[in-house]
Amino acid sequence: MTSDHTHLVNNGKRDLTIDELARQQPGMDRLMAEVGPRVHRMYYAAKAGNWPLAAYFCKSVVKQLKLSVESRPKYDPEMTAYLETDYAPVSAAIKAGDAEAFEVAYRVMVDRANDLHGVFGKPFLVWRTPDSPPDDLDLSAGMT
């Protein structure tokens, strides 16, 4: 698609065309790199019984996954199904404050995410929950 005019934006350093700006948008690898730490925090917040903190990160993961679909629409059918089928039980368990249901739903969610890596030709990407909680986050913050 060509046009006889170009829109420019300035990033404070130089003028960029809209096409140049679009090419700078993150690919799925960068988008998913933001999901992992959020899931890690969600998991350990839930394990600590800090349901408001777990809910915060749960919602953040959903927003990031939906942004991923906006940026990379080829993943839409699988991501939408993942959120509705595999992720929703995690969210429901967090809302209910149900540690047992959370643990079961979380394992299913992680397994399905790893299955989807294979569906998209990347079976070498296998996510696992880190063995310890993040050391930069107070998991007891806000708990009464």
N, C-alpha and C positions, 0 to 999 in steps of 0.2 A: 504494500500500500504506500503510495507516494502522495505527497501534497505539495502545493506550491507555496506553502508557508511553514515555518517552524516555530513552535512555542519553546521558550527557554525559561529555565528556572535557575536560580543562583544558590549554591550551597555555601556561600560565604567565601569561597575560594575561587570559583570559576562558574561560568555559565554552562549549563547542561541542557541538552535536548531532552524531551520527554522520553524518547527511546533510550538514551543513555541512562537516564534515571531508572527506567523500567528494568534494564539489564542489571542494575545494581541490587535489585530485590533478591532476598535470600532464596536459595534453593531448599529443597526438603531437608538436606543434611543440616543446614544451619537452623532451620525451624525446629527440627527434632532435637537438636542439641539444647534447645531451651525447654523442651518438654521433660527430659530426663530429670534434671534437678528439681523441677516442680513436683514430679511424681515421687521422687525420693523424700521430699519434705512432707508431702501429703501422707505418705505411708507412715513415717515416723511420728508425725503429729497425731495420727489416728492411734498408733500403738501407745502413745503417751496419754491417750484419752482426751487430748485437746481437740475436741470436735469442731469448735469455731475455726481454729487454725487449719485443720484438715479440710474443712469446707472451703476456706479461702483458697487453698492450693488446688483443690478439686475443681473449683470454678475457673481458676487460672489455666489449668490444663485444657479444659473444654474450650476456652477462648483461644488458646494457642493452636489447638487442633483445627478449629473452625477457620482461623486465619491461614493455616496451612492449605486448607481446601480452596480458599479464595485465591491464594497465590498459585497453587498447583491443582487445577480442577480435575486432572486425570485421576486423582485419588478420591474424588468425591463419593462415588457409590460405596466403596469399602469403608471410608472414614465415617460417613453418615451411619452406616450399619454398625460400625464399631462403637460409635458413641451411643446409639440407641440400644444395642444388644449387650455389649461387653462392658461399657463404661457406666451406663446408667445404674446397674446394681451396686457399683462402688459408691456412687453418689447417694443412692438411697440408704445404704448402710451408714454412711457418714451422717446423713440427716437424722437417722434413727439413733445414732450413737451406739450402734450394735457392733461390737468388736469382733464377734465370731462371724457374723455375716460379712463384715468388711474383709476379713482375712480370706474367706472363701472367694468372694467376688474379685478381690485384688489379684489373687493367683490366676483366676480365669482371664482377667483383663490382660495381665502381663503375657500369659501364654498366647493369647490371641494376637497381641501386638507383634510378638515374635513370629507367629504364623504369617502375619501380613507382610513382614519383611521378606519372607520367602516368596509370597505371592508376587511381590514386586521385584523379584530377581535379586534380592540381597539376603540370602539365607545366612550369610556370614555376620549379619547384624543381629546379635542376640542380647537383648537388654536384661539386666538383672538388678535387683535391688541391692544397693550397697549394704555391707555387713553392719555398718554403724550409722547412727543418725548424723545429720550434718552438724559439724562443730561450730558453724557460724550462726546458729539459730537457737534461741531459747524456746524449747518446746513446751515449757510451762507458762510462758507469757500469757496473761489474760485469764488464766484458770483461777477459779475461786474455790 
